[in-house]
Amino acid sequence: MGYTIYYKITFKDRRKAIKVIRQILEELGFTLYEKDEEVLIAPPTDSVELMRIKENEWLSVKTYKKQPWTVIYKLLLLSLSSFASVEAFDDEGWSLK
């Protein structure tokens, strides 16, 4: 059974956003990598996909509804909305606009 979160992010201040979420994610055991124009967020488990953020591009991440990973990704998107325009939705009707 797949469960997917779809999202698109347009940063207002990418540098500040990365600084804030890196600190939060590292405390939760995640690792944040910056690779060229892409941000990769790796959870401390292999049971869900890593989240990729590439500005102004629709992307998705499969979490298979596994907790706490699904809710952490949703909270991450909500947190990023303080520093970016974030559109997001999932397979079950949750949305953030």
NORZIGI-V541365 format. One record per pair of residues at least 12 apart in sequence whose ideal C-beta (glycine too) atoms are under 10 Angstrom apart, sorted by sequence separation. I is the first residue (numbers start at 1). J is the second residue. If there is no record, write none. Layout:
((I,J) (I,J))
This chain:
((22,34) (30,42) (31,43) (39,51) (40,52) (41,53) (49,61) (51,63) (61,73) (76,88) (85,97) (29,42) (30,43) (31,44) (39,52) (40,53) (48,61) (49,62) (18,32) (29,43) (30,44) (38,52) (39,53) (40,54) (48,62) (49,63) (74,88) (28,43) (29,44) (30,45) (38,53) (39,54) (48,63) (49,64) (61,76) (73,88) (81,96) (18,34) (25,41) (28,44) (29,45) (37,53) (38,54) (39,55) (47,63) (48,64) (61,77) (74,90) (80,96) (81,97) (22,39) (25,42) (33,50) (35,52) (37,54) (38,55) (47,64) (48,65) (73,90) (21,39) (25,43) (36,54) (37,55) (43,61) (48,66) (51,69) (78,96) (22,41) (25,44) (31,50) (32,51) (34,53) (35,54) (37,56) (38,57) (47,66) (48,67) (77,96) (14,34) (21,41) (30,50) (37,57) (41,61) (43,63) (49,69) (70,90) (74,94) (18,39) (30,51) (32,53) (38,59) (45,66) (48,69) (51,72) (17,39) (47,69) (48,70) (51,73) (74,96) (14,37) (43,66) (45,68) (53,76) (45,69) (48,72) (49,73) (53,77) (70,94) (14,39) (43,68) (44,69) (48,73) (51,76) (65,90) (25,51) (43,69) (51,77) (65,91) (53,80) (63,90) (65,92) (11,39) (60,88) (43,72) (55,84) (56,85) (58,87) (60,89) (61,90) (62,91) (9,39) (43,73) (58,88) (60,90) (41,72) (53,84) (60,91) (21,53) (41,73) (18,53) (41,76) (17,53) (14,53) (30,69) (28,68) (14,55) (28,69) (39,80) (11,53) (30,72) (29,72) (30,73) (5,49) (7,51) (9,53) (11,55) (28,72) (3,48) (4,49) (7,52) (8,53) (9,54) (10,55) (11,56) (5,51) (7,53) (8,54) (9,55) (10,56) (30,76) (8,55) (9,56) (10,57) (25,72) (28,75) (8,56) (9,57) (24,72) (28,76) (8,57) (9,58) (7,57) (8,58) (9,59) (7,58) (8,59) (24,75) (25,76) (6,58) (7,59) (24,76) (6,59) (7,60) (5,59) (6,60) (7,61) (25,79) (5,60) (6,61) (21,76) (24,79) (4,60) (5,61) (4,61) (5,62) (3,61) (4,62) (5,63) (21,79) (3,62) (4,63) (20,79) (21,80) (2,62) (3,63) (4,64) (20,80) (2,63) (3,64) (4,65) (21,82) (2,64) (3,65) (17,79) (18,80) (20,82) (21,83) (1,64) (2,65) (3,66) (17,80) (20,83) (1,65) (17,81) (19,83) (5,70) (17,82) (18,83) (7,73) (16,82) (17,83) (3,70) (7,74) (16,83) (17,84) (5,73) (9,77) (15,83) (5,74) (7,76) (11,80) (13,82) (14,83) (7,77) (12,82) (13,83) (14,84) (5,76) (9,80) (12,83) (13,84) (5,77) (9,81) (11,83) (12,84) (7,80) (11,84) (12,85) (9,83) (10,84) (11,85) (9,84) (10,85) (11,86) (8,84) (9,85) (10,86) (8,85) (9,86) (10,87) (8,86) (9,87) (7,86) (8,87) (9,88) (7,87) (8,88) (6,87) (7,88) (8,89) (6,88) (7,89) (5,88) (6,89) (7,90) (5,89) (6,90) (4,89) (5,90) (6,91) (4,90) (5,91) (3,90) (4,91) (3,91) (4,92) (2,91) (3,92) (5,94) (6,95) (7,96) (1,91) (5,96))
